[in-house]
Amino acid sequence: MKFTRRNFLKVSATAAGGLVIGFHMPSKAQAEGLASSTEINAWLSIDADNIVSIATPQTEMGQGAFTAVPMMVAEELDVPWENVRHVFADANRHVNNGDLYTTTMTGGSMTVSRRHPYIMQAGASARERLRQAAATRWNVSLDQVVAKQGMLSAGDKQGTYGEFAADAAAVTLEEEPKIKPYGDWWLLGTDVKRLDVALKTNGTAVFPIDVEVPGMVYAAVAACPVPEGKLVSFDFDAIKDMPGVIQAVELKQTKDTPSFTDLRSAVAVVAESWYQAKNALSAMPIVWDFGRGASISYESQTAEALSLLAGTGTVLRDEEGNPGKGIDKGVNQDDVPGLLEAATKLVVGEVYSRPFEAHATMMPPAAVADVKEDRVDIWTFTQDIGRSLHEVADQLGRDTANVHLHQTYLGGGFGGGFNMDVHRQAAAISAAIGKPVKVIRSREEDIAGDSQRPPVWGTYKAALGEDGLPTALMTHFVGEEKMPNFARSSVANMPYLVPNLRHELSIIQNHVPIGYHRAPGANSNGFIIEQMVDELAQAGDWDPLEWRLKLTEGNEPWQRVLLAMKEKSGWTTDMGKGEGMGLAVVESHGTVAGCVATVSVSRRGQIYVDRLQYFLNSGYVINPLNAIEQAESSAIWELSHAMFGGLDLRDGRFVNTNFDSYPMLRMPDTPPVIEVELVNSEDQWWGGLGEPAGPPTPPAIANAIFYATGTRVRTTPFTKAAL
């Protein structure tokens, strides 16, 4: 359904019906408190004590969604922040009322940047319905009624929102109000502490792995270690007498419907405890058909990529069909090969690459399913409660009205919650054994069967003019077939104004599941482009920062970031032997993010990242405190990949599947100084903040390593570089 204020409020108001019926609550106490509340629309309810409970359909996985959504509603409703509580939105209600909350998808840094119109609209509509209810009861004109900080007033008459909530629930507005402009904000734009922190600090926050259901048993699952492989047989008799073992269940592979999440060919062992199930599964003889993927390795894929880079790819275009943002300034692509051939000064880049990466959330993926004849209940690791509910209904052949998916907190997501099949596994196992079951992924199973960030390879050629700036540039990237958009992210919309510009893309195939990650394309491609920029600047005898300023003239968001970097970072390319400063700027999710990295490299080649400085231009920022926290989080996420990451594919399977061989960044490895500055433009827009600080981090460090050592590091992890 196309979003309009009228359509949105028509749906949400129709679904509201007196007392609250649609919120899934994580605790009995919260449920009892909400039962006395009156629902104004599907997004919020108000109780007699003037406490406002705001439903959040997006998943809270540490990024602050459960604070951002209530803030946007409270801004329009005009209610004291201390009166606000957040509750989990009901997935069943969403799915069975025509996508009531418009979308429950959580990712792409879009909770604020893309969702704010209808979230703020819910608060504005509720405020106007409260005003109308007061005007009717007091027999005054609507323009006399003021709604402010949870109170309604008209002359000497006043009352709380809670006193008028029941009347407001019955009001139908003739015209929906417009949301406030930026200049009228009173709550948005201020530092607000996250609502979920207290629950996570005192241990009352519920995660999928915490859920307990009476009569529940446990299951450990093993899928074919080679993706797309199939189960041939298993010998349950060999383990049936082991302690606690109940049953083994075959999980037959099914194709993705209605999403791209497969249920993989696997076998599960059910037992009285998870460790009993895991131990029995490890001991059970299993025969697999590894299929076509068994002959594929990262080494073989790299060889194929190099062969493709030596040829010609498909010309990339941006969203408007142009070869790049500079098309309105005379960019042409067709003559680029000839111009490069005739160049008097040609720069030929070497090959850059990024390997596979896993999500590796600290919380192991888990799900609980209780499948009964007339009802299905699911608690799971997901970043889209609506889609996961559809997947379970499809898995079991049930009507969505009888499937109830209960939100929980997640211990990280990073995109992994989109491609997860653990809820489908739990549903299938519970249906097979007739009992509620908890499925917990082992770390090895999680990484080996994850939907990985795909590898990418890239190179370039450039012709330089007399001024040392490029007159023609051609890039060539190799990406993965399942999600080719990853390979074009931050490439086709590259902002640097080169008059003759051509981007080419070639595609390789593999059997590995590919999925969303935190800024997947921008992280990989930004690493290549921003080192290419430094190489071109050096070849043309330009300072890398001045080169970027020159080639983004007229691009105010980029200029603001670059000028802030120049003025505040202490930028220099000459720090002395063993020390270096590097920079990179990448635009993603509507935000321009710059990073200045300071590193030192020991005589033995050990890299120390001493300082990371970030300059972000995202337009509107509704909570600067959380914006900075998210920038730090995404920076550390990608710093971990850059320093220690990289999955190695051999014989069709990943060989590093736990933290001993796929390490994460630890406290001693974290830079002593991480600084974030918000340098937002006066020309405002809504950019995302959950991901953009990550992409410039690896290339900034790589550029700094070059200035410290004279060696260019063209792949990750950096700890394997020969320096």
Secondary structure, DSSP 8 states (H G I E B T S, - for coil): ----HHHHHHHHHHH--SB--S-B-SSHHHHHHHHT-EEEETTEEE-TT--EEEEE-S--SSSSHHHHHHHHHHHHHT--GGGEEEEE--HHHHHTTTSTTS--B--TTHHHHTTHHHHHHHHHHHHHHHHHHHHHHHT--GGG-EEETTEEEETTEEEEHHHHHHHHHT---SS------GGG-SSTTS----TTHHHHHHT----GGG---TT-EEEEEEE-SSTT-EEEEE-GGGTTTSTTEEEEEEE--B--SSSS--B-SEEEEEESSHHHHHHHHHHS-EEEE-GGGGG--HHHHHHHHHHHHTS--EE---TTSSSSGGGGGT-BSTTHHHHHHT-SSEEE---EEE-BB----SS--EEEEEE-SS-EEEEE--SBHHHHHHHHHHHHT--GGGEEEE----S--TTTTTS--HHHHHHHHHHHHTS-EEEE--HHHHHHTS-BB--EEEEEEEEE-TTSSEEEEEEEEEEETT-HHHHHTTTTT-----SBEEEEEEEE--SS-B---SSHHHHHHHHHHHHHHHHHHHHTT--HHHHHHHHTTT-HHHHHHHHHHHHHS---S---TTEEEEEEEEEETTEEEEEEEEEEE-TT--EEEEEEEEEEE-B--S-HHHHHHHHHHHHHHHHHHHHH--B-EETTEES--STTTS----GGGS-SEEEEEE---SS--B---SSTTSTTHHHHHHHHHHHHHS----SS-GGG---
